[in-house]
Amino acid sequence: MKWSDINDLAFALSEAHSDTDPAKINFLDLMNSILALPDFDDDPNHCNEKILEAVQQAWIDEIS
């Protein structure tokens, strides 16, 4: 997965961290959770706040 795979990242996060409330996670923890996903393979330096906001919102939508 890449940073641009917003919905795939959200699904993977919801599976890997079912006990986490995505509305309460800070961006540093969110980024680290994404980097720790086994299928994630992208440059950590390509992450930005806009991407993290999109992933967080998609994760919230995924569990709603």
mmCIF file of the N, C-alpha and C atoms, coordinates in Angstrom:
data_MODEL
# 
_entry.id   MODEL 
# 
loop_
_atom_site.group_PDB 
_atom_site.id 
_atom_site.type_symbol 
_atom_site.label_atom_id 
_atom_site.label_alt_id 
_atom_site.label_comp_id 
_atom_site.label_asym_id 
_atom_site.label_entity_id 
_atom_site.label_seq_id 
_atom_site.pdbx_PDB_ins_code 
_atom_site.Cartn_x 
_atom_site.Cartn_y 
_atom_site.Cartn_z 
_atom_site.occupancy 
_atom_site.B_iso_or_equiv 
_atom_site.pdbx_formal_charge 
_atom_site.auth_seq_id 
_atom_site.auth_comp_id 
_atom_site.auth_asym_id 
_atom_site.auth_atom_id 
_atom_site.pdbx_PDB_model_num 
ATOM 1   N N  . MET A 1 1  ? 0.836   -1.177 0.000  1.00 0.00 ? 1  MET A N  1 
ATOM 2   C CA . MET A 1 1  ? 0.000   0.000  0.000  1.00 0.00 ? 1  MET A CA 1 
ATOM 3   C C  . MET A 1 1  ? 0.886   1.248  0.000  1.00 0.00 ? 1  MET A C  1 
ATOM 4   N N  . LYS A 1 2  ? 0.341   2.283  -0.566 1.00 0.00 ? 2  LYS A N  1 
ATOM 5   C CA . LYS A 1 2  ? 1.010   3.574  -0.646 1.00 0.00 ? 2  LYS A CA 1 
ATOM 6   C C  . LYS A 1 2  ? 0.175   4.615  0.096  1.00 0.00 ? 2  LYS A C  1 
ATOM 7   N N  . TRP A 1 3  ? 0.753   5.796  0.308  1.00 0.00 ? 3  TRP A N  1 
ATOM 8   C CA . TRP A 1 3  ? 0.027   6.872  0.973  1.00 0.00 ? 3  TRP A CA 1 
ATOM 9   C C  . TRP A 1 3  ? -1.253  7.228  0.226  1.00 0.00 ? 3  TRP A C  1 
ATOM 10  N N  . SER A 1 4  ? -1.259  7.043  -1.072 1.00 0.00 ? 4  SER A N  1 
ATOM 11  C CA . SER A 1 4  ? -2.433  7.396  -1.875 1.00 0.00 ? 4  SER A CA 1 
ATOM 12  C C  . SER A 1 4  ? -3.576  6.389  -1.753 1.00 0.00 ? 4  SER A C  1 
ATOM 13  N N  . ASP A 1 5  ? -3.338  5.246  -1.143 1.00 0.00 ? 5  ASP A N  1 
ATOM 14  C CA . ASP A 1 5  ? -4.359  4.200  -0.976 1.00 0.00 ? 5  ASP A CA 1 
ATOM 15  C C  . ASP A 1 5  ? -5.171  4.454  0.298  1.00 0.00 ? 5  ASP A C  1 
ATOM 16  N N  . ILE A 1 6  ? -5.839  5.578  0.334  1.00 0.00 ? 6  ILE A N  1 
ATOM 17  C CA . ILE A 1 6  ? -6.522  6.056  1.545  1.00 0.00 ? 6  ILE A CA 1 
ATOM 18  C C  . ILE A 1 6  ? -7.503  5.021  2.103  1.00 0.00 ? 6  ILE A C  1 
ATOM 19  N N  . ASN A 1 7  ? -8.394  4.510  1.269  1.00 0.00 ? 7  ASN A N  1 
ATOM 20  C CA . ASN A 1 7  ? -9.407  3.565  1.755  1.00 0.00 ? 7  ASN A CA 1 
ATOM 21  C C  . ASN A 1 7  ? -8.798  2.232  2.174  1.00 0.00 ? 7  ASN A C  1 
ATOM 22  N N  . ASP A 1 8  ? -7.793  1.775  1.455  1.00 0.00 ? 8  ASP A N  1 
ATOM 23  C CA . ASP A 1 8  ? -7.116  0.537  1.840  1.00 0.00 ? 8  ASP A CA 1 
ATOM 24  C C  . ASP A 1 8  ? -6.402  0.702  3.178  1.00 0.00 ? 8  ASP A C  1 
ATOM 25  N N  . LEU A 1 9  ? -5.786  1.856  3.376  1.00 0.00 ? 9  LEU A N  1 
ATOM 26  C CA . LEU A 1 9  ? -5.125  2.121  4.650  1.00 0.00 ? 9  LEU A CA 1 
ATOM 27  C C  . LEU A 1 9  ? -6.146  2.158  5.780  1.00 0.00 ? 9  LEU A C  1 
ATOM 28  N N  . ALA A 1 10 ? -7.273  2.815  5.541  1.00 0.00 ? 10 ALA A N  1 
ATOM 29  C CA . ALA A 1 10 ? -8.310  2.903  6.569  1.00 0.00 ? 10 ALA A CA 1 
ATOM 30  C C  . ALA A 1 10 ? -8.834  1.517  6.936  1.00 0.00 ? 10 ALA A C  1 
ATOM 31  N N  . PHE A 1 11 ? -9.057  0.676  5.935  1.00 0.00 ? 11 PHE A N  1 
ATOM 32  C CA . PHE A 1 11 ? -9.538  -0.681 6.206  1.00 0.00 ? 11 PHE A CA 1 
ATOM 33  C C  . PHE A 1 11 ? -8.496  -1.470 6.997  1.00 0.00 ? 11 PHE A C  1 
ATOM 34  N N  . ALA A 1 12 ? -7.245  -1.387 6.580  1.00 0.00 ? 12 ALA A N  1 
ATOM 35  C CA . ALA A 1 12 ? -6.185  -2.119 7.270  1.00 0.00 ? 12 ALA A CA 1 
ATOM 36  C C  . ALA A 1 12 ? -6.033  -1.640 8.715  1.00 0.00 ? 12 ALA A C  1 
ATOM 37  N N  . LEU A 1 13 ? -6.144  -0.354 8.931  1.00 0.00 ? 13 LEU A N  1 
ATOM 38  C CA . LEU A 1 13 ? -6.059  0.180  10.287 1.00 0.00 ? 13 LEU A CA 1 
ATOM 39  C C  . LEU A 1 13 ? -7.231  -0.286 11.136 1.00 0.00 ? 13 LEU A C  1 
ATOM 40  N N  . SER A 1 14 ? -8.423  -0.315 10.553 1.00 0.00 ? 14 SER A N  1 
ATOM 41  C CA . SER A 1 14 ? -9.589  -0.761 11.317 1.00 0.00 ? 14 SER A CA 1 
ATOM 42  C C  . SER A 1 14 ? -9.464  -2.229 11.711 1.00 0.00 ? 14 SER A C  1 
ATOM 43  N N  . GLU A 1 15 ? -8.831  -3.018 10.848 1.00 0.00 ? 15 GLU A N  1 
ATOM 44  C CA . GLU A 1 15 ? -8.603  -4.437 11.156 1.00 0.00 ? 15 GLU A CA 1 
ATOM 45  C C  . GLU A 1 15 ? -7.500  -4.602 12.208 1.00 0.00 ? 15 GLU A C  1 
ATOM 46  N N  . ALA A 1 16 ? -6.420  -3.869 12.050 1.00 0.00 ? 16 ALA A N  1 
ATOM 47  C CA . ALA A 1 16 ? -5.257  -4.028 12.932 1.00 0.00 ? 16 ALA A CA 1 
ATOM 48  C C  . ALA A 1 16 ? -5.437  -3.362 14.296 1.00 0.00 ? 16 ALA A C  1 
ATOM 49  N N  . HIS A 1 17 ? -6.289  -2.329 14.344 1.00 0.00 ? 17 HIS A N  1 
ATOM 50  C CA . HIS A 1 17 ? -6.447  -1.557 15.583 1.00 0.00 ? 17 HIS A CA 1 
ATOM 51  C C  . HIS A 1 17 ? -7.927  -1.373 15.905 1.00 0.00 ? 17 HIS A C  1 
ATOM 52  N N  . SER A 1 18 ? -8.619  -2.473 16.018 1.00 0.00 ? 18 SER A N  1 
ATOM 53  C CA . SER A 1 18 ? -10.062 -2.417 16.251 1.00 0.00 ? 18 SER A CA 1 
ATOM 54  C C  . SER A 1 18 ? -10.416 -1.780 17.595 1.00 0.00 ? 18 SER A C  1 
ATOM 55  N N  . ASP A 1 19 ? -9.458  -1.723 18.511 1.00 0.00 ? 19 ASP A N  1 
ATOM 56  C CA . ASP A 1 19 ? -9.710  -1.142 19.824 1.00 0.00 ? 19 ASP A CA 1 
ATOM 57  C C  . ASP A 1 19 ? -9.364  0.352  19.888 1.00 0.00 ? 19 ASP A C  1 
ATOM 58  N N  . THR A 1 20 ? -8.956  0.933  18.757 1.00 0.00 ? 20 THR A N  1 
ATOM 59  C CA . THR A 1 20 ? -8.570  2.345  18.708 1.00 0.00 ? 20 THR A CA 1 
ATOM 60  C C  . THR A 1 20 ? -9.692  3.190  18.123 1.00 0.00 ? 20 THR A C  1 
ATOM 61  N N  . ASP A 1 21 ? -9.960  4.303  18.764 1.00 0.00 ? 21 ASP A N  1 
ATOM 62  C CA . ASP A 1 21 ? -10.940 5.260  18.242 1.00 0.00 ? 21 ASP A CA 1 
ATOM 63  C C  . ASP A 1 21 ? -10.199 6.195  17.292 1.00 0.00 ? 21 ASP A C  1 
ATOM 64  N N  . PRO A 1 22 ? -10.450 6.102  15.990 1.00 0.00 ? 22 PRO A N  1 
ATOM 65  C CA . PRO A 1 22 ? -9.710  6.926  15.041 1.00 0.00 ? 22 PRO A CA 1 
ATOM 66  C C  . PRO A 1 22 ? -9.957  8.425  15.205 1.00 0.00 ? 22 PRO A C  1 
ATOM 67  N N  . ALA A 1 23 ? -11.042 8.797  15.836 1.00 0.00 ? 23 ALA A N  1 
ATOM 68  C CA . ALA A 1 23 ? -11.319 10.214 16.056 1.00 0.00 ? 23 ALA A CA 1 
ATOM 69  C C  . ALA A 1 23 ? -10.421 10.806 17.143 1.00 0.00 ? 23 ALA A C  1 
ATOM 70  N N  . LYS A 1 24 ? -9.804  9.942  17.933 1.00 0.00 ? 24 LYS A N  1 
ATOM 71  C CA . LYS A 1 24 ? -8.992  10.417 19.059 1.00 0.00 ? 24 LYS A CA 1 
ATOM 72  C C  . LYS A 1 24 ? -7.502  10.182 18.871 1.00 0.00 ? 24 LYS A C  1 
ATOM 73  N N  . ILE A 1 25 ? -7.106  9.597  17.746 1.00 0.00 ? 25 ILE A N  1 
ATOM 74  C CA . ILE A 1 25 ? -5.694  9.314  17.528 1.00 0.00 ? 25 ILE A CA 1 
ATOM 75  C C  . ILE A 1 25 ? -4.989  10.574 17.011 1.00 0.00 ? 25 ILE A C  1 
ATOM 76  N N  . ASN A 1 26 ? -3.796  10.842 17.540 1.00 0.00 ? 26 ASN A N  1 
ATOM 77  C CA . ASN A 1 26 ? -3.060  12.007 17.040 1.00 0.00 ? 26 ASN A CA 1 
ATOM 78  C C  . ASN A 1 26 ? -2.309  11.607 15.764 1.00 0.00 ? 26 ASN A C  1 
ATOM 79  N N  . PHE A 1 27 ? -1.905  12.598 15.002 1.00 0.00 ? 27 PHE A N  1 
ATOM 80  C CA . PHE A 1 27 ? -1.325  12.318 13.682 1.00 0.00 ? 27 PHE A CA 1 
ATOM 81  C C  . PHE A 1 27 ? -0.005  11.561 13.771 1.00 0.00 ? 27 PHE A C  1 
ATOM 82  N N  . LEU A 1 28 ? 0.787   11.788 14.794 1.00 0.00 ? 28 LEU A N  1 
ATOM 83  C CA . LEU A 1 28 ? 2.047   11.058 14.928 1.00 0.00 ? 28 LEU A CA 1 
ATOM 84  C C  . LEU A 1 28 ? 1.765   9.572  15.143 1.00 0.00 ? 28 LEU A C  1 
ATOM 85  N N  . ASP A 1 29 ? 0.825   9.260  16.021 1.00 0.00 ? 29 ASP A N  1 
ATOM 86  C CA . ASP A 1 29 ? 0.460   7.856  16.256 1.00 0.00 ? 29 ASP A CA 1 
ATOM 87  C C  . ASP A 1 29 ? -0.183  7.241  15.016 1.00 0.00 ? 29 ASP A C  1 
ATOM 88  N N  . LEU A 1 30 ? -0.984  8.015  14.315 1.00 0.00 ? 30 LEU A N  1 
ATOM 89  C CA . LEU A 1 30 ? -1.605  7.525  13.089 1.00 0.00 ? 30 LEU A CA 1 
ATOM 90  C C  . LEU A 1 30 ? -0.543  7.192  12.050 1.00 0.00 ? 30 LEU A C  1 
ATOM 91  N N  . MET A 1 31 ? 0.404   8.088  11.866 1.00 0.00 ? 31 MET A N  1 
ATOM 92  C CA . MET A 1 31 ? 1.467   7.848  10.896 1.00 0.00 ? 31 MET A CA 1 
ATOM 93  C C  . MET A 1 31 ? 2.267   6.599  11.273 1.00 0.00 ? 31 MET A C  1 
ATOM 94  N N  . ASN A 1 32 ? 2.600   6.462  12.549 1.00 0.00 ? 32 ASN A N  1 
ATOM 95  C CA . ASN A 1 32 ? 3.354   5.289  12.996 1.00 0.00 ? 32 ASN A CA 1 
ATOM 96  C C  . ASN A 1 32 ? 2.558   3.999  12.824 1.00 0.00 ? 32 ASN A C  1 
ATOM 97  N N  . SER A 1 33 ? 1.247   4.069  13.030 1.00 0.00 ? 33 SER A N  1 
ATOM 98  C CA . SER A 1 33 ? 0.400   2.888  12.826 1.00 0.00 ? 33 SER A CA 1 
ATOM 99  C C  . SER A 1 33 ? 0.378   2.483  11.359 1.00 0.00 ? 33 SER A C  1 
ATOM 100 N N  . ILE A 1 34 ? 0.344   3.466  10.475 1.00 0.00 ? 34 ILE A N  1 
ATOM 101 C CA . ILE A 1 34 ? 0.367   3.183  9.038  1.00 0.00 ? 34 ILE A CA 1 
ATOM 102 C C  . ILE A 1 34 ? 1.711   2.573  8.642  1.00 0.00 ? 34 ILE A C  1 
ATOM 103 N N  . LEU A 1 35 ? 2.796   3.173  9.122  1.00 0.00 ? 35 LEU A N  1 
ATOM 104 C CA . LEU A 1 35 ? 4.131   2.666  8.795  1.00 0.00 ? 35 LEU A CA 1 
ATOM 105 C C  . LEU A 1 35 ? 4.330   1.238  9.283  1.00 0.00 ? 35 LEU A C  1 
ATOM 106 N N  . ALA A 1 36 ? 3.630   0.855  10.346 1.00 0.00 ? 36 ALA A N  1 
ATOM 107 C CA . ALA A 1 36 ? 3.762   -0.488 10.914 1.00 0.00 ? 36 ALA A CA 1 
ATOM 108 C C  . ALA A 1 36 ? 2.911   -1.541 10.202 1.00 0.00 ? 36 ALA A C  1 
ATOM 109 N N  . LEU A 1 37 ? 2.010   -1.109 9.328  1.00 0.00 ? 37 LEU A N  1 
ATOM 110 C CA . LEU A 1 37 ? 1.182   -2.081 8.608  1.00 0.00 ? 37 LEU A CA 1 
ATOM 111 C C  . LEU A 1 37 ? 2.066   -2.962 7.729  1.00 0.00 ? 37 LEU A C  1 
ATOM 112 N N  . PRO A 1 38 ? 1.860   -4.273 7.762  1.00 0.00 ? 38 PRO A N  1 
ATOM 113 C CA . PRO A 1 38 ? 2.737   -5.173 7.006  1.00 0.00 ? 38 PRO A CA 1 
ATOM 114 C C  . PRO A 1 38 ? 2.715   -4.964 5.496  1.00 0.00 ? 38 PRO A C  1 
ATOM 115 N N  . ASP A 1 39 ? 1.607   -4.509 4.946  1.00 0.00 ? 39 ASP A N  1 
ATOM 116 C CA . ASP A 1 39 ? 1.512   -4.316 3.494  1.00 0.00 ? 39 ASP A CA 1 
ATOM 117 C C  . ASP A 1 39 ? 1.865   -2.902 3.051  1.00 0.00 ? 39 ASP A C  1 
ATOM 118 N N  . PHE A 1 40 ? 2.247   -2.043 4.000  1.00 0.00 ? 40 PHE A N  1 
ATOM 119 C CA . PHE A 1 40 ? 2.577   -0.672 3.638  1.00 0.00 ? 40 PHE A CA 1 
ATOM 120 C C  . PHE A 1 40 ? 3.999   -0.610 3.113  1.00 0.00 ? 40 PHE A C  1 
ATOM 121 N N  . ASP A 1 41 ? 4.163   0.007  1.946  1.00 0.00 ? 41 ASP A N  1 
ATOM 122 C CA . ASP A 1 41 ? 5.483   0.091  1.322  1.00 0.00 ? 41 ASP A CA 1 
ATOM 123 C C  . ASP A 1 41 ? 5.609   1.403  0.554  1.00 0.00 ? 41 ASP A C  1 
ATOM 124 N N  . ASP A 1 42 ? 5.839   2.472  1.297  1.00 0.00 ? 42 ASP A N  1 
ATOM 125 C CA . ASP A 1 42 ? 5.997   3.773  0.671  1.00 0.00 ? 42 ASP A CA 1 
ATOM 126 C C  . ASP A 1 42 ? 6.989   4.586  1.501  1.00 0.00 ? 42 ASP A C  1 
ATOM 127 N N  . ASP A 1 43 ? 7.448   5.657  0.942  1.00 0.00 ? 43 ASP A N  1 
ATOM 128 C CA . ASP A 1 43 ? 8.426   6.515  1.596  1.00 0.00 ? 43 ASP A CA 1 
ATOM 129 C C  . ASP A 1 43 ? 7.751   7.285  2.736  1.00 0.00 ? 43 ASP A C  1 
ATOM 130 N N  . PRO A 1 44 ? 8.228   7.126  3.958  1.00 0.00 ? 44 PRO A N  1 
ATOM 131 C CA . PRO A 1 44 ? 7.635   7.853  5.090  1.00 0.00 ? 44 PRO A CA 1 
ATOM 132 C C  . PRO A 1 44 ? 7.675   9.367  4.902  1.00 0.00 ? 44 PRO A C  1 
ATOM 133 N N  . ASN A 1 45 ? 8.615   9.850  4.133  1.00 0.00 ? 45 ASN A N  1 
ATOM 134 C CA . ASN A 1 45 ? 8.751   11.295 3.920  1.00 0.00 ? 45 ASN A CA 1 
ATOM 135 C C  . ASN A 1 45 ? 7.685   11.858 2.984  1.00 0.00 ? 45 ASN A C  1 
ATOM 136 N N  . HIS A 1 46 ? 6.900   10.996 2.346  1.00 0.00 ? 46 HIS A N  1 
ATOM 137 C CA . HIS A 1 46 ? 5.834   11.458 1.453  1.00 0.00 ? 46 HIS A CA 1 
ATOM 138 C C  . HIS A 1 46 ? 4.520   11.681 2.184  1.00 0.00 ? 46 HIS A C  1 
ATOM 139 N N  . CYS A 1 47 ? 4.540   11.522 3.473  1.00 0.00 ? 47 CYS A N  1 
ATOM 140 C CA . CYS A 1 47 ? 3.349   11.732 4.287  1.00 0.00 ? 47 CYS A CA 1 
ATOM 141 C C  . CYS A 1 47 ? 3.202   13.218 4.599  1.00 0.00 ? 47 CYS A C  1 
ATOM 142 N N  . ASN A 1 48 ? 1.940   13.660 4.674  1.00 0.00 ? 48 ASN A N  1 
ATOM 143 C CA . ASN A 1 48 ? 1.688   15.033 5.097  1.00 0.00 ? 48 ASN A CA 1 
ATOM 144 C C  . ASN A 1 48 ? 0.351   15.088 5.840  1.00 0.00 ? 48 ASN A C  1 
ATOM 145 N N  . GLU A 1 49 ? 0.043   16.243 6.375  1.00 0.00 ? 49 GLU A N  1 
ATOM 146 C CA . GLU A 1 49 ? -1.162  16.395 7.184  1.00 0.00 ? 49 GLU A CA 1 
ATOM 147 C C  . GLU A 1 49 ? -2.432  16.114 6.382  1.00 0.00 ? 49 GLU A C  1 
ATOM 148 N N  . LYS A 1 50 ? -2.452  16.518 5.134  1.00 0.00 ? 50 LYS A N  1 
ATOM 149 C CA . LYS A 1 50 ? -3.630  16.291 4.287  1.00 0.00 ? 50 LYS A CA 1 
ATOM 150 C C  . LYS A 1 50 ? -3.899  14.792 4.123  1.00 0.00 ? 50 LYS A C  1 
ATOM 151 N N  . ILE A 1 51 ? -2.863  14.021 3.902  1.00 0.00 ? 51 ILE A N  1 
ATOM 152 C CA . ILE A 1 51 ? -3.015  12.566 3.763  1.00 0.00 ? 51 ILE A CA 1 
ATOM 153 C C  . ILE A 1 51 ? -3.509  11.960 5.072  1.00 0.00 ? 51 ILE A C  1 
ATOM 154 N N  . LEU A 1 52 ? -2.905  12.362 6.180  1.00 0.00 ? 52 LEU A N  1 
ATOM 155 C CA . LEU A 1 52 ? -3.312  11.816 7.478  1.00 0.00 ? 52 LEU A CA 1 
ATOM 156 C C  . LEU A 1 52 ? -4.756  12.172 7.806  1.00 0.00 ? 52 LEU A C  1 
ATOM 157 N N  . GLU A 1 53 ? -5.176  13.390 7.473  1.00 0.00 ? 53 GLU A N  1 
ATOM 158 C CA . GLU A 1 53 ? -6.575  13.772 7.678  1.00 0.00 ? 53 GLU A CA 1 
ATOM 159 C C  . GLU A 1 53 ? -7.509  12.897 6.858  1.00 0.00 ? 53 GLU A C  1 
ATOM 160 N N  . ALA A 1 54 ? -7.130  12.625 5.621  1.00 0.00 ? 54 ALA A N  1 
ATOM 161 C CA . ALA A 1 54 ? -7.961  11.796 4.742  1.00 0.00 ? 54 ALA A CA 1 
ATOM 162 C C  . ALA A 1 54 ? -8.038  10.366 5.259  1.00 0.00 ? 54 ALA A C  1 
ATOM 163 N N  . VAL A 1 55 ? -6.923  9.822  5.706  1.00 0.00 ? 55 VAL A N  1 
ATOM 164 C CA . VAL A 1 55 ? -6.916  8.455  6.250  1.00 0.00 ? 55 VAL A CA 1 
ATOM 165 C C  . VAL A 1 55 ? -7.756  8.397  7.522  1.00 0.00 ? 55 VAL A C  1 
ATOM 166 N N  . GLN A 1 56 ? -7.585  9.375  8.389  1.00 0.00 ? 56 GLN A N  1 
ATOM 167 C CA . GLN A 1 56 ? -8.352  9.400  9.627  1.00 0.00 ? 56 GLN A CA 1 
ATOM 168 C C  . GLN A 1 56 ? -9.852  9.447  9.339  1.00 0.00 ? 56 GLN A C  1 
ATOM 169 N N  . GLN A 1 57 ? -10.266 10.298 8.412  1.00 0.00 ? 57 GLN A N  1 
ATOM 170 C CA . GLN A 1 57 ? -11.689 10.398 8.077  1.00 0.00 ? 57 GLN A CA 1 
ATOM 171 C C  . GLN A 1 57 ? -12.198 9.105  7.444  1.00 0.00 ? 57 GLN A C  1 
ATOM 172 N N  . ALA A 1 58 ? -11.413 8.505  6.582  1.00 0.00 ? 58 ALA A N  1 
ATOM 173 C CA . ALA A 1 58 ? -11.817 7.241  5.953  1.00 0.00 ? 58 ALA A CA 1 
ATOM 174 C C  . ALA A 1 58 ? -11.918 6.145  6.998  1.00 0.00 ? 58 ALA A C  1 
ATOM 175 N N  . TRP A 1 59 ? -11.038 6.155  7.976  1.00 0.00 ? 59 TRP A N  1 
ATOM 176 C CA . TRP A 1 59 ? -11.081 5.163  9.057  1.00 0.00 ? 59 TRP A CA 1 
ATOM 177 C C  . TRP A 1 59 ? -12.336 5.376  9.896  1.00 0.00 ? 59 TRP A C  1 
ATOM 178 N N  . ILE A 1 60 ? -12.660 6.611  10.198 1.00 0.00 ? 60 ILE A N  1 
ATOM 179 C CA . ILE A 1 60 ? -13.890 6.910  10.947 1.00 0.00 ? 60 ILE A CA 1 
ATOM 180 C C  . ILE A 1 60 ? -15.097 6.409  10.147 1.00 0.00 ? 60 ILE A C  1 
ATOM 181 N N  . ASP A 1 61 ? -15.114 6.682  8.855  1.00 0.00 ? 61 ASP A N  1 
ATOM 182 C CA . ASP A 1 61 ? -16.216 6.230  8.003  1.00 0.00 ? 61 ASP A CA 1 
ATOM 183 C C  . ASP A 1 61 ? -16.277 4.702  7.937  1.00 0.00 ? 61 ASP A C  1 
ATOM 184 N N  . GLU A 1 62 ? -15.120 4.063  7.949  1.00 0.00 ? 62 GLU A N  1 
ATOM 185 C CA . GLU A 1 62 ? -15.039 2.597  7.850  1.00 0.00 ? 62 GLU A CA 1 
ATOM 186 C C  . GLU A 1 62 ? -15.726 1.928  9.047  1.00 0.00 ? 62 GLU A C  1 
ATOM 187 N N  . ILE A 1 63 ? -15.559 2.497  10.213 1.00 0.00 ? 63 ILE A N  1 
ATOM 188 C CA . ILE A 1 63 ? -16.132 1.841  11.396 1.00 0.00 ? 63 ILE A CA 1 
ATOM 189 C C  . ILE A 1 63 ? -17.539 2.329  11.738 1.00 0.00 ? 63 ILE A C  1 
ATOM 190 N N  . SER A 1 64 ? -18.017 3.313  11.018 1.00 0.00 ? 64 SER A N  1 
ATOM 191 C CA . SER A 1 64 ? -19.360 3.850  11.281 1.00 0.00 ? 64 SER A CA 1 
ATOM 192 C C  . SER A 1 64 ? -20.440 2.981  10.679 1.00 0.00 ? 64 SER A C  1 
# 
